[in-house]
Amino acid sequence: MPIYYDIETDGLYLQGIEKGAAQGFEKEMRFVVIQMLNAKKYSLDEISHVSGATKAYIMGIANELNIKV
């Protein structure tokens, strides 16, 4: 008798999906911050508002890339 198991309802599977989505969001947010920093025409507040990143996170990336904000 075969056993059927729906993996999409498994708790660990769902945790993995959430973690992957969070990592994807983090990469996308970082990309937006870098693009806006490189444009050099947006304020720290504008970058924070558009990207959803904290000002400390943005400053960390700016320091990492040696971009003055």
mmCIF file as Biopython writes it, N, C-alpha, C and O atoms, coordinates in Angstrom:
data_model
#
loop_
_atom_site.group_PDB
_atom_site.id
_atom_site.type_symbol
_atom_site.label_atom_id
_atom_site.label_alt_id
_atom_site.label_comp_id
_atom_site.label_asym_id
_atom_site.label_entity_id
_atom_site.label_seq_id
_atom_site.pdbx_PDB_ins_code
_atom_site.Cartn_x
_atom_site.Cartn_y
_atom_site.Cartn_z
_atom_site.occupancy
_atom_site.B_iso_or_equiv
_atom_site.auth_seq_id
_atom_site.auth_asym_id
_atom_site.pdbx_PDB_model_num
ATOM 1   N N  . MET A ? 1  ? 0.852  -1.170 0.000  1.0 0.0 1  A 1 
ATOM 2   C CA . MET A ? 1  ? 0.000  0.000  0.000  1.0 0.0 1  A 1 
ATOM 3   C C  . MET A ? 1  ? 0.901  1.238  0.000  1.0 0.0 1  A 1 
ATOM 4   O O  . MET A ? 1  ? 1.727  1.396  0.899  1.0 0.0 1  A 1 
ATOM 5   N N  . PRO A ? 2  ? 0.751  2.125  -1.007 1.0 0.0 2  A 1 
ATOM 6   C CA . PRO A ? 2  ? 1.592  3.323  -1.081 1.0 0.0 2  A 1 
ATOM 7   C C  . PRO A ? 2  ? 1.216  4.346  -0.009 1.0 0.0 2  A 1 
ATOM 8   O O  . PRO A ? 2  ? 0.066  4.436  0.420  1.0 0.0 2  A 1 
ATOM 9   N N  . ILE A ? 3  ? 2.212  5.102  0.402  1.0 0.0 3  A 1 
ATOM 10  C CA . ILE A ? 3  ? 2.003  6.174  1.375  1.0 0.0 3  A 1 
ATOM 11  C C  . ILE A ? 3  ? 2.127  7.505  0.633  1.0 0.0 3  A 1 
ATOM 12  O O  . ILE A ? 3  ? 3.113  7.753  -0.061 1.0 0.0 3  A 1 
ATOM 13  N N  . TYR A ? 4  ? 1.135  8.338  0.788  1.0 0.0 4  A 1 
ATOM 14  C CA . TYR A ? 4  ? 1.158  9.648  0.150  1.0 0.0 4  A 1 
ATOM 15  C C  . TYR A ? 4  ? 1.440  10.709 1.200  1.0 0.0 4  A 1 
ATOM 16  O O  . TYR A ? 4  ? 0.822  10.737 2.265  1.0 0.0 4  A 1 
ATOM 17  N N  . TYR A ? 5  ? 2.386  11.580 0.877  1.0 0.0 5  A 1 
ATOM 18  C CA . TYR A ? 5  ? 2.756  12.648 1.818  1.0 0.0 5  A 1 
ATOM 19  C C  . TYR A ? 5  ? 2.856  13.945 1.040  1.0 0.0 5  A 1 
ATOM 20  O O  . TYR A ? 5  ? 3.636  14.046 0.094  1.0 0.0 5  A 1 
ATOM 21  N N  . ASP A ? 6  ? 2.093  14.909 1.422  1.0 0.0 6  A 1 
ATOM 22  C CA . ASP A ? 6  ? 2.113  16.217 0.754  1.0 0.0 6  A 1 
ATOM 23  C C  . ASP A ? 6  ? 3.196  17.079 1.392  1.0 0.0 6  A 1 
ATOM 24  O O  . ASP A ? 6  ? 3.005  17.629 2.476  1.0 0.0 6  A 1 
ATOM 25  N N  . ILE A ? 7  ? 4.317  17.189 0.721  1.0 0.0 7  A 1 
ATOM 26  C CA . ILE A ? 7  ? 5.470  17.926 1.255  1.0 0.0 7  A 1 
ATOM 27  C C  . ILE A ? 7  ? 5.144  19.401 1.448  1.0 0.0 7  A 1 
ATOM 28  O O  . ILE A ? 7  ? 5.721  20.043 2.326  1.0 0.0 7  A 1 
ATOM 29  N N  . GLU A ? 8  ? 4.244  19.946 0.660  1.0 0.0 8  A 1 
ATOM 30  C CA . GLU A ? 8  ? 3.931  21.375 0.734  1.0 0.0 8  A 1 
ATOM 31  C C  . GLU A ? 8  ? 3.205  21.767 2.014  1.0 0.0 8  A 1 
ATOM 32  O O  . GLU A ? 8  ? 3.037  22.956 2.286  1.0 0.0 8  A 1 
ATOM 33  N N  . THR A ? 9  ? 2.776  20.796 2.796  1.0 0.0 9  A 1 
ATOM 34  C CA . THR A ? 9  ? 2.155  21.095 4.080  1.0 0.0 9  A 1 
ATOM 35  C C  . THR A ? 9  ? 3.102  20.820 5.246  1.0 0.0 9  A 1 
ATOM 36  O O  . THR A ? 9  ? 2.748  21.048 6.403  1.0 0.0 9  A 1 
ATOM 37  N N  . ASP A ? 10 ? 4.294  20.335 4.946  1.0 0.0 10 A 1 
ATOM 38  C CA . ASP A ? 10 ? 5.285  20.022 5.982  1.0 0.0 10 A 1 
ATOM 39  C C  . ASP A ? 10 ? 5.838  21.309 6.586  1.0 0.0 10 A 1 
ATOM 40  O O  . ASP A ? 10 ? 6.135  22.265 5.869  1.0 0.0 10 A 1 
ATOM 41  N N  . GLY A ? 11 ? 5.973  21.325 7.914  1.0 0.0 11 A 1 
ATOM 42  C CA . GLY A ? 11 ? 6.443  22.523 8.617  1.0 0.0 11 A 1 
ATOM 43  C C  . GLY A ? 11 ? 7.846  22.935 8.218  1.0 0.0 11 A 1 
ATOM 44  O O  . GLY A ? 11 ? 8.099  24.124 8.022  1.0 0.0 11 A 1 
ATOM 45  N N  . LEU A ? 12 ? 8.763  21.989 8.091  1.0 0.0 12 A 1 
ATOM 46  C CA . LEU A ? 12 ? 10.139 22.321 7.699  1.0 0.0 12 A 1 
ATOM 47  C C  . LEU A ? 12 ? 10.204 22.853 6.264  1.0 0.0 12 A 1 
ATOM 48  O O  . LEU A ? 12 ? 10.972 23.766 5.962  1.0 0.0 12 A 1 
ATOM 49  N N  . TYR A ? 13 ? 9.391  22.271 5.395  1.0 0.0 13 A 1 
ATOM 50  C CA . TYR A ? 13 ? 9.327  22.750 4.019  1.0 0.0 13 A 1 
ATOM 51  C C  . TYR A ? 13 ? 8.860  24.208 3.987  1.0 0.0 13 A 1 
ATOM 52  O O  . TYR A ? 13 ? 9.432  25.036 3.278  1.0 0.0 13 A 1 
ATOM 53  N N  . LEU A ? 14 ? 7.828  24.507 4.753  1.0 0.0 14 A 1 
ATOM 54  C CA . LEU A ? 14 ? 7.284  25.867 4.790  1.0 0.0 14 A 1 
ATOM 55  C C  . LEU A ? 14 ? 8.290  26.849 5.384  1.0 0.0 14 A 1 
ATOM 56  O O  . LEU A ? 14 ? 8.376  27.993 4.938  1.0 0.0 14 A 1 
ATOM 57  N N  . GLN A ? 15 ? 9.059  26.408 6.397  1.0 0.0 15 A 1 
ATOM 58  C CA . GLN A ? 15 ? 10.101 27.265 6.969  1.0 0.0 15 A 1 
ATOM 59  C C  . GLN A ? 15 ? 11.169 27.565 5.923  1.0 0.0 15 A 1 
ATOM 60  O O  . GLN A ? 15 ? 11.659 28.691 5.842  1.0 0.0 15 A 1 
ATOM 61  N N  . GLY A ? 16 ? 11.529 26.576 5.132  1.0 0.0 16 A 1 
ATOM 62  C CA . GLY A ? 16 ? 12.509 26.769 4.070  1.0 0.0 16 A 1 
ATOM 63  C C  . GLY A ? 16 ? 12.029 27.761 3.027  1.0 0.0 16 A 1 
ATOM 64  O O  . GLY A ? 16 ? 12.802 28.588 2.544  1.0 0.0 16 A 1 
ATOM 65  N N  . ILE A ? 17 ? 10.765 27.678 2.684  1.0 0.0 17 A 1 
ATOM 66  C CA . ILE A ? 17 ? 10.181 28.618 1.717  1.0 0.0 17 A 1 
ATOM 67  C C  . ILE A ? 17 ? 10.242 30.039 2.268  1.0 0.0 17 A 1 
ATOM 68  O O  . ILE A ? 17 ? 10.608 30.971 1.552  1.0 0.0 17 A 1 
ATOM 69  N N  . GLU A ? 18 ? 9.886  30.203 3.538  1.0 0.0 18 A 1 
ATOM 70  C CA . GLU A ? 18 ? 9.921  31.535 4.155  1.0 0.0 18 A 1 
ATOM 71  C C  . GLU A ? 18 ? 11.344 32.076 4.203  1.0 0.0 18 A 1 
ATOM 72  O O  . GLU A ? 18 ? 11.571 33.252 3.919  1.0 0.0 18 A 1 
ATOM 73  N N  . LYS A ? 19 ? 12.297 31.229 4.561  1.0 0.0 19 A 1 
ATOM 74  C CA . LYS A ? 19 ? 13.693 31.663 4.639  1.0 0.0 19 A 1 
ATOM 75  C C  . LYS A ? 19 ? 14.202 32.079 3.264  1.0 0.0 19 A 1 
ATOM 76  O O  . LYS A ? 19 ? 14.896 33.089 3.137  1.0 0.0 19 A 1 
ATOM 77  N N  . GLY A ? 20 ? 13.865 31.314 2.244  1.0 0.0 20 A 1 
ATOM 78  C CA . GLY A ? 20 ? 14.272 31.649 0.884  1.0 0.0 20 A 1 
ATOM 79  C C  . GLY A ? 20 ? 13.667 32.964 0.421  1.0 0.0 20 A 1 
ATOM 80  O O  . GLY A ? 20 ? 14.336 33.763 -0.233 1.0 0.0 20 A 1 
ATOM 81  N N  . ALA A ? 21 ? 12.418 33.187 0.755  1.0 0.0 21 A 1 
ATOM 82  C CA . ALA A ? 21 ? 11.755 34.432 0.387  1.0 0.0 21 A 1 
ATOM 83  C C  . ALA A ? 21 ? 12.409 35.616 1.094  1.0 0.0 21 A 1 
ATOM 84  O O  . ALA A ? 21 ? 12.590 36.678 0.497  1.0 0.0 21 A 1 
ATOM 85  N N  . ALA A ? 22 ? 12.760 35.433 2.359  1.0 0.0 22 A 1 
ATOM 86  C CA . ALA A ? 22 ? 13.415 36.506 3.115  1.0 0.0 22 A 1 
ATOM 87  C C  . ALA A ? 22 ? 14.782 36.827 2.534  1.0 0.0 22 A 1 
ATOM 88  O O  . ALA A ? 22 ? 15.167 37.994 2.459  1.0 0.0 22 A 1 
ATOM 89  N N  . GLN A ? 23 ? 15.521 35.799 2.121  1.0 0.0 23 A 1 
ATOM 90  C CA . GLN A ? 23 ? 16.832 36.028 1.528  1.0 0.0 23 A 1 
ATOM 91  C C  . GLN A ? 23 ? 16.694 36.748 0.190  1.0 0.0 23 A 1 
ATOM 92  O O  . GLN A ? 23 ? 17.495 37.624 -0.137 1.0 0.0 23 A 1 
ATOM 93  N N  . GLY A ? 24 ? 15.682 36.378 -0.574 1.0 0.0 24 A 1 
ATOM 94  C CA . GLY A ? 24 ? 15.437 37.052 -1.849 1.0 0.0 24 A 1 
ATOM 95  C C  . GLY A ? 24 ? 15.087 38.513 -1.647 1.0 0.0 24 A 1 
ATOM 96  O O  . GLY A ? 24 ? 15.551 39.377 -2.392 1.0 0.0 24 A 1 
ATOM 97  N N  . PHE A ? 25 ? 14.267 38.793 -0.637 1.0 0.0 25 A 1 
ATOM 98  C CA . PHE A ? 25 ? 13.901 40.164 -0.331 1.0 0.0 25 A 1 
ATOM 99  C C  . PHE A ? 25 ? 15.122 40.962 0.098  1.0 0.0 25 A 1 
ATOM 100 O O  . PHE A ? 25 ? 15.289 42.114 -0.302 1.0 0.0 25 A 1 
ATOM 101 N N  . GLU A ? 26 ? 15.977 40.348 0.915  1.0 0.0 26 A 1 
ATOM 102 C CA . GLU A ? 26 ? 17.201 41.018 1.388  1.0 0.0 26 A 1 
ATOM 103 C C  . GLU A ? 26 ? 18.106 41.391 0.212  1.0 0.0 26 A 1 
ATOM 104 O O  . GLU A ? 26 ? 18.653 42.493 0.173  1.0 0.0 26 A 1 
ATOM 105 N N  . LYS A ? 27 ? 18.261 40.483 -0.735 1.0 0.0 27 A 1 
ATOM 106 C CA . LYS A ? 27 ? 19.104 40.760 -1.905 1.0 0.0 27 A 1 
ATOM 107 C C  . LYS A ? 27 ? 18.509 41.879 -2.747 1.0 0.0 27 A 1 
ATOM 108 O O  . LYS A ? 27 ? 19.227 42.752 -3.234 1.0 0.0 27 A 1 
ATOM 109 N N  . GLU A ? 28 ? 17.201 41.846 -2.913 1.0 0.0 28 A 1 
ATOM 110 C CA . GLU A ? 28 ? 16.542 42.877 -3.714 1.0 0.0 28 A 1 
ATOM 111 C C  . GLU A ? 28 ? 16.639 44.243 -3.035 1.0 0.0 28 A 1 
ATOM 112 O O  . GLU A ? 28 ? 16.888 45.253 -3.694 1.0 0.0 28 A 1 
ATOM 113 N N  . MET A ? 29 ? 16.441 44.268 -1.707 1.0 0.0 29 A 1 
ATOM 114 C CA . MET A ? 29 ? 16.536 45.516 -0.967 1.0 0.0 29 A 1 
ATOM 115 C C  . MET A ? 29 ? 17.953 46.081 -1.073 1.0 0.0 29 A 1 
ATOM 116 O O  . MET A ? 29 ? 18.131 47.280 -1.285 1.0 0.0 29 A 1 
ATOM 117 N N  . ARG A ? 30 ? 18.957 45.217 -0.925 1.0 0.0 30 A 1 
ATOM 118 C CA . ARG A ? 30 ? 20.356 45.650 -1.030 1.0 0.0 30 A 1 
ATOM 119 C C  . ARG A ? 30 ? 20.634 46.229 -2.420 1.0 0.0 30 A 1 
ATOM 120 O O  . ARG A ? 30 ? 21.317 47.245 -2.549 1.0 0.0 30 A 1 
ATOM 121 N N  . PHE A ? 31 ? 20.102 45.579 -3.455 1.0 0.0 31 A 1 
ATOM 122 C CA . PHE A ? 31 ? 20.287 46.057 -4.828 1.0 0.0 31 A 1 
ATOM 123 C C  . PHE A ? 31 ? 19.696 47.455 -5.002 1.0 0.0 31 A 1 
ATOM 124 O O  . PHE A ? 31 ? 20.325 48.328 -5.601 1.0 0.0 31 A 1 
ATOM 125 N N  . VAL A ? 32 ? 18.490 47.667 -4.481 1.0 0.0 32 A 1 
ATOM 126 C CA . VAL A ? 32 ? 17.840 48.974 -4.593 1.0 0.0 32 A 1 
ATOM 127 C C  . VAL A ? 32 ? 18.658 50.037 -3.864 1.0 0.0 32 A 1 
ATOM 128 O O  . VAL A ? 32 ? 18.853 51.136 -4.382 1.0 0.0 32 A 1 
ATOM 129 N N  . VAL A ? 33 ? 19.132 49.711 -2.671 1.0 0.0 33 A 1 
ATOM 130 C CA . VAL A ? 33 ? 19.935 50.662 -1.897 1.0 0.0 33 A 1 
ATOM 131 C C  . VAL A ? 33 ? 21.197 51.030 -2.661 1.0 0.0 33 A 1 
ATOM 132 O O  . VAL A ? 33 ? 21.542 52.208 -2.750 1.0 0.0 33 A 1 
ATOM 133 N N  . ILE A ? 34 ? 21.885 50.047 -3.209 1.0 0.0 34 A 1 
ATOM 134 C CA . ILE A ? 34 ? 23.131 50.314 -3.951 1.0 0.0 34 A 1 
ATOM 135 C C  . ILE A ? 34 ? 22.857 51.178 -5.172 1.0 0.0 34 A 1 
ATOM 136 O O  . ILE A ? 34 ? 23.609 52.111 -5.454 1.0 0.0 34 A 1 
ATOM 137 N N  . GLN A ? 35 ? 21.793 50.875 -5.893 1.0 0.0 35 A 1 
ATOM 138 C CA . GLN A ? 35 ? 21.464 51.669 -7.081 1.0 0.0 35 A 1 
ATOM 139 C C  . GLN A ? 35 ? 21.162 53.119 -6.718 1.0 0.0 35 A 1 
ATOM 140 O O  . GLN A ? 35 ? 21.587 54.043 -7.413 1.0 0.0 35 A 1 
ATOM 141 N N  . MET A ? 36 ? 20.430 53.310 -5.632 1.0 0.0 36 A 1 
ATOM 142 C CA . MET A ? 36 ? 20.080 54.670 -5.223 1.0 0.0 36 A 1 
ATOM 143 C C  . MET A ? 36 ? 21.305 55.409 -4.677 1.0 0.0 36 A 1 
ATOM 144 O O  . MET A ? 36 ? 21.447 56.613 -4.891 1.0 0.0 36 A 1 
ATOM 145 N N  . LEU A ? 37 ? 22.177 54.707 -3.983 1.0 0.0 37 A 1 
ATOM 146 C CA . LEU A ? 37 ? 23.408 55.339 -3.493 1.0 0.0 37 A 1 
ATOM 147 C C  . LEU A ? 37 ? 24.307 55.747 -4.654 1.0 0.0 37 A 1 
ATOM 148 O O  . LEU A ? 37 ? 24.893 56.830 -4.648 1.0 0.0 37 A 1 
ATOM 149 N N  . ASN A ? 38 ? 24.409 54.879 -5.640 1.0 0.0 38 A 1 
ATOM 150 C CA . ASN A ? 38 ? 25.253 55.179 -6.797 1.0 0.0 38 A 1 
ATOM 151 C C  . ASN A ? 38 ? 24.713 56.338 -7.620 1.0 0.0 38 A 1 
ATOM 152 O O  . ASN A ? 38 ? 25.485 57.051 -8.261 1.0 0.0 38 A 1 
ATOM 153 N N  . ALA A ? 39 ? 23.402 56.538 -7.614 1.0 0.0 39 A 1 
ATOM 154 C CA . ALA A ? 39 ? 22.807 57.654 -8.351 1.0 0.0 39 A 1 
ATOM 155 C C  . ALA A ? 39 ? 23.204 58.991 -7.734 1.0 0.0 39 A 1 
ATOM 156 O O  . ALA A ? 39 ? 23.249 60.006 -8.429 1.0 0.0 39 A 1 
ATOM 157 N N  . LYS A ? 40 ? 23.491 58.999 -6.435 1.0 0.0 40 A 1 
ATOM 158 C CA . LYS A ? 40 ? 23.941 60.187 -5.700 1.0 0.0 40 A 1 
ATOM 159 C C  . LYS A ? 40 ? 22.980 61.373 -5.794 1.0 0.0 40 A 1 
ATOM 160 O O  . LYS A ? 40 ? 23.399 62.529 -5.727 1.0 0.0 40 A 1 
ATOM 161 N N  . LYS A ? 41 ? 21.698 61.077 -5.950 1.0 0.0 41 A 1 
ATOM 162 C CA . LYS A ? 41 ? 20.729 62.181 -5.980 1.0 0.0 41 A 1 
ATOM 163 C C  . LYS A ? 41 ? 19.580 61.962 -4.996 1.0 0.0 41 A 1 
ATOM 164 O O  . LYS A ? 41 ? 18.587 62.689 -5.023 1.0 0.0 41 A 1 
ATOM 165 N N  . TYR A ? 42 ? 19.717 60.964 -4.132 1.0 0.0 42 A 1 
ATOM 166 C CA . TYR A ? 42 ? 18.682 60.667 -3.151 1.0 0.0 42 A 1 
ATOM 167 C C  . TYR A ? 42 ? 19.224 60.846 -1.741 1.0 0.0 42 A 1 
ATOM 168 O O  . TYR A ? 42 ? 20.378 60.524 -1.454 1.0 0.0 42 A 1 
ATOM 169 N N  . SER A ? 43 ? 18.376 61.361 -0.877 1.0 0.0 43 A 1 
ATOM 170 C CA . SER A ? 43 ? 18.776 61.528 0.523  1.0 0.0 43 A 1 
ATOM 171 C C  . SER A ? 43 ? 18.649 60.193 1.255  1.0 0.0 43 A 1 
ATOM 172 O O  . SER A ? 43 ? 18.042 59.247 0.754  1.0 0.0 43 A 1 
ATOM 173 N N  . LEU A ? 44 ? 19.224 60.141 2.427  1.0 0.0 44 A 1 
ATOM 174 C CA . LEU A ? 44 ? 19.151 58.946 3.260  1.0 0.0 44 A 1 
ATOM 175 C C  . LEU A ? 44 ? 17.696 58.603 3.584  1.0 0.0 44 A 1 
ATOM 176 O O  . LEU A ? 44 ? 17.313 57.433 3.578  1.0 0.0 44 A 1 
ATOM 177 N N  . ASP A ? 45 ? 16.900 59.615 3.863  1.0 0.0 45 A 1 
ATOM 178 C CA . ASP A ? 45 ? 15.480 59.392 4.157  1.0 0.0 45 A 1 
ATOM 179 C C  . ASP A ? 45 ? 14.736 58.825 2.949  1.0 0.0 45 A 1 
ATOM 180 O O  . ASP A ? 45 ? 13.906 57.927 3.094  1.0 0.0 45 A 1 
ATOM 181 N N  . GLU A ? 46 ? 15.030 59.346 1.762  1.0 0.0 46 A 1 
ATOM 182 C CA . GLU A ? 46 ? 14.364 58.853 0.557  1.0 0.0 46 A 1 
ATOM 183 C C  . GLU A ? 46 ? 14.734 57.396 0.275  1.0 0.0 46 A 1 
ATOM 184 O O  . GLU A ? 46 ? 13.873 56.591 -0.079 1.0 0.0 46 A 1 
ATOM 185 N N  . ILE A ? 47 ? 16.002 57.066 0.430  1.0 0.0 47 A 1 
ATOM 186 C CA . ILE A ? 47 ? 16.445 55.693 0.199  1.0 0.0 47 A 1 
ATOM 187 C C  . ILE A ? 47 ? 15.782 54.757 1.203  1.0 0.0 47 A 1 
ATOM 188 O O  . ILE A ? 47 ? 15.344 53.663 0.846  1.0 0.0 47 A 1 
ATOM 189 N N  . SER A ? 48 ? 15.711 55.184 2.443  1.0 0.0 48 A 1 
ATOM 190 C CA . SER A ? 48 ? 15.091 54.374 3.488  1.0 0.0 48 A 1 
ATOM 191 C C  . SER A ? 48 ? 13.611 54.154 3.196  1.0 0.0 48 A 1 
ATOM 192 O O  . SER A ? 48 ? 13.100 53.047 3.366  1.0 0.0 48 A 1 
ATOM 193 N N  . HIS A ? 49 ? 12.934 55.187 2.764  1.0 0.0 49 A 1 
ATOM 194 C CA . HIS A ? 49 ? 11.505 55.100 2.479  1.0 0.0 49 A 1 
ATOM 195 C C  . HIS A ? 49 ? 11.226 54.158 1.300  1.0 0.0 49 A 1 
ATOM 196 O O  . HIS A ? 49 ? 10.333 53.313 1.372  1.0 0.0 49 A 1 
ATOM 197 N N  . VAL A ? 50 ? 11.988 54.307 0.231  1.0 0.0 50 A 1 
ATOM 198 C CA . VAL A ? 50 ? 11.754 53.509 -0.976 1.0 0.0 50 A 1 
ATOM 199 C C  . VAL A ? 50 ? 12.141 52.046 -0.770 1.0 0.0 50 A 1 
ATOM 200 O O  . VAL A ? 50 ? 11.403 51.142 -1.163 1.0 0.0 50 A 1 
ATOM 201 N N  . SER A ? 51 ? 13.290 51.819 -0.158 1.0 0.0 51 A 1 
ATOM 202 C CA . SER A ? 51 ? 13.798 50.448 -0.033 1.0 0.0 51 A 1 
ATOM 203 C C  . SER A ? 51 ? 13.234 49.698 1.170  1.0 0.0 51 A 1 
ATOM 204 O O  . SER A ? 51 ? 13.209 48.467 1.177  1.0 0.0 51 A 1 
ATOM 205 N N  . GLY A ? 52 ? 12.789 50.422 2.171  1.0 0.0 52 A 1 
ATOM 206 C CA . GLY A ? 52 ? 12.327 49.781 3.395  1.0 0.0 52 A 1 
ATOM 207 C C  . GLY A ? 52 ? 13.462 49.417 4.332  1.0 0.0 52 A 1 
ATOM 208 O O  . GLY A ? 52 ? 13.242 48.754 5.346  1.0 0.0 52 A 1 
ATOM 209 N N  . ALA A ? 53 ? 14.673 49.841 4.005  1.0 0.0 53 A 1 
ATOM 210 C CA . ALA A ? 53 ? 15.849 49.539 4.828  1.0 0.0 53 A 1 
ATOM 211 C C  . ALA A ? 53 ? 16.012 50.593 5.917  1.0 0.0 53 A 1 
ATOM 212 O O  . ALA A ? 53 ? 15.568 51.732 5.768  1.0 0.0 53 A 1 
ATOM 213 N N  . THR A ? 54 ? 16.647 50.203 7.000  1.0 0.0 54 A 1 
ATOM 214 C CA . THR A ? 54 ? 16.917 51.166 8.064  1.0 0.0 54 A 1 
ATOM 215 C C  . THR A ? 54 ? 18.069 52.073 7.642  1.0 0.0 54 A 1 
ATOM 216 O O  . THR A ? 54 ? 18.860 51.730 6.763  1.0 0.0 54 A 1 
ATOM 217 N N  . LYS A ? 55 ? 18.145 53.215 8.275  1.0 0.0 55 A 1 
ATOM 218 C CA . LYS A ? 55 ? 19.219 54.152 7.955  1.0 0.0 55 A 1 
ATOM 219 C C  . LYS A ? 55 ? 20.582 53.567 8.307  1.0 0.0 55 A 1 
ATOM 220 O O  . LYS A ? 55 ? 21.564 53.812 7.606  1.0 0.0 55 A 1 
ATOM 221 N N  . ALA A ? 56 ? 20.645 52.793 9.391  1.0 0.0 56 A 1 
ATOM 222 C CA . ALA A ? 56 ? 21.904 52.158 9.786  1.0 0.0 56 A 1 
ATOM 223 C C  . ALA A ? 56 ? 22.344 51.147 8.727  1.0 0.0 56 A 1 
ATOM 224 O O  . ALA A ? 56 ? 23.531 51.054 8.415  1.0 0.0 56 A 1 
ATOM 225 N N  . TYR A ? 57 ? 21.410 50.401 8.183  1.0 0.0 57 A 1 
ATOM 226 C CA . TYR A ? 57 ? 21.717 49.425 7.128  1.0 0.0 57 A 1 
ATOM 227 C C  . TYR A ? 57 ? 22.249 50.142 5.885  1.0 0.0 57 A 1 
ATOM 228 O O  . TYR A ? 57 ? 23.224 49.702 5.275  1.0 0.0 57 A 1 
ATOM 229 N N  . ILE A ? 58 ? 21.606 51.239 5.521  1.0 0.0 58 A 1 
ATOM 230 C CA . ILE A ? 58 ? 22.024 52.006 4.345  1.0 0.0 58 A 1 
ATOM 231 C C  . ILE A ? 58 ? 23.418 52.589 4.557  1.0 0.0 58 A 1 
ATOM 232 O O  . ILE A ? 58 ? 24.258 52.553 3.659  1.0 0.0 58 A 1 
ATOM 233 N N  . MET A ? 59 ? 23.654 53.127 5.753  1.0 0.0 59 A 1 
ATOM 234 C CA . MET A ? 59 ? 24.973 53.691 6.047  1.0 0.0 59 A 1 
ATOM 235 C C  . MET A ? 59 ? 26.050 52.600 6.021  1.0 0.0 59 A 1 
ATOM 236 O O  . MET A ? 59 ? 27.177 52.850 5.593  1.0 0.0 59 A 1 
ATOM 237 N N  . GLY A ? 60 ? 25.709 51.410 6.473  1.0 0.0 60 A 1 
ATOM 238 C CA . GLY A ? 60 ? 26.645 50.301 6.425  1.0 0.0 60 A 1 
ATOM 239 C C  . GLY A ? 60 ? 27.046 49.955 5.004  1.0 0.0 60 A 1 
ATOM 240 O O  . GLY A ? 60 ? 28.221 49.714 4.724  1.0 0.0 60 A 1 
ATOM 241 N N  . ILE A ? 61 ? 26.076 49.930 4.111  1.0 0.0 61 A 1 
ATOM 242 C CA . ILE A ? 61 ? 26.368 49.654 2.704  1.0 0.0 61 A 1 
ATOM 243 C C  . ILE A ? 61 ? 27.168 50.796 2.097  1.0 0.0 61 A 1 
ATOM 244 O O  . ILE A ? 61 ? 28.112 50.564 1.342  1.0 0.0 61 A 1 
ATOM 245 N N  . ALA A ? 62 ? 26.796 52.029 2.424  1.0 0.0 62 A 1 
ATOM 246 C CA . ALA A ? 62 ? 27.522 53.201 1.907  1.0 0.0 62 A 1 
ATOM 247 C C  . ALA A ? 62 ? 28.987 53.159 2.362  1.0 0.0 62 A 1 
ATOM 248 O O  . ALA A ? 62 ? 29.891 53.430 1.571  1.0 0.0 62 A 1 
ATOM 249 N N  . ASN A ? 63 ? 29.217 52.828 3.610  1.0 0.0 63 A 1 
ATOM 250 C CA . ASN A ? 63 ? 30.589 52.739 4.114  1.0 0.0 63 A 1 
ATOM 251 C C  . ASN A ? 63 ? 31.343 51.597 3.431  1.0 0.0 63 A 1 
ATOM 252 O O  . ASN A ? 63 ? 32.525 51.723 3.111  1.0 0.0 63 A 1 
ATOM 253 N N  . GLU A ? 64 ? 30.655 50.504 3.216  1.0 0.0 64 A 1 
ATOM 254 C CA . GLU A ? 64 ? 31.261 49.340 2.547  1.0 0.0 64 A 1 
ATOM 255 C C  . GLU A ? 64 ? 31.702 49.688 1.127  1.0 0.0 64 A 1 
ATOM 256 O O  . GLU A ? 64 ? 32.734 49.211 0.655  1.0 0.0 64 A 1 
ATOM 257 N N  . LEU A ? 65 ? 30.915 50.520 0.455  1.0 0.0 65 A 1 
ATOM 258 C CA . LEU A ? 65 ? 31.211 50.902 -0.922 1.0 0.0 65 A 1 
ATOM 259 C C  . LEU A ? 65 ? 31.944 52.237 -1.036 1.0 0.0 65 A 1 
ATOM 260 O O  . LEU A ? 65 ? 32.192 52.726 -2.139 1.0 0.0 65 A 1 
ATOM 261 N N  . ASN A ? 66 ? 32.284 52.815 0.101  1.0 0.0 66 A 1 
ATOM 262 C CA . ASN A ? 66 ? 32.972 54.117 0.148  1.0 0.0 66 A 1 
ATOM 263 C C  . ASN A ? 66 ? 32.202 55.206 -0.583 1.0 0.0 66 A 1 
ATOM 264 O O  . ASN A ? 66 ? 32.767 55.980 -1.356 1.0 0.0 66 A 1 
ATOM 265 N N  . ILE A ? 67 ? 30.896 55.248 -0.320 1.0 0.0 67 A 1 
ATOM 266 C CA . ILE A ? 67 ? 30.023 56.265 -0.902 1.0 0.0 67 A 1 
ATOM 267 C C  . ILE A ? 67 ? 29.595 57.204 0.217  1.0 0.0 67 A 1 
ATOM 268 O O  . ILE A ? 67 ? 29.093 56.765 1.252  1.0 0.0 67 A 1 
ATOM 269 N N  . LYS A ? 68 ? 29.796 58.489 0.000  1.0 0.0 68 A 1 
ATOM 270 C CA . LYS A ? 68 ? 29.414 59.469 1.010  1.0 0.0 68 A 1 
ATOM 271 C C  . LYS A ? 68 ? 27.935 59.823 0.836  1.0 0.0 68 A 1 
ATOM 272 O O  . LYS A ? 68 ? 27.481 60.140 -0.263 1.0 0.0 68 A 1 
ATOM 273 N N  . VAL A ? 69 ? 27.192 59.761 1.954  1.0 0.0 69 A 1 
ATOM 274 C CA . VAL A ? 69 ? 25.750 60.071 1.905  1.0 0.0 69 A 1 
ATOM 275 C C  . VAL A ? 69 ? 25.507 61.396 2.575  1.0 0.0 69 A 1 
ATOM 276 O O  . VAL A ? 69 ? 24.365 61.851 2.648  1.0 0.0 69 A 1 
#
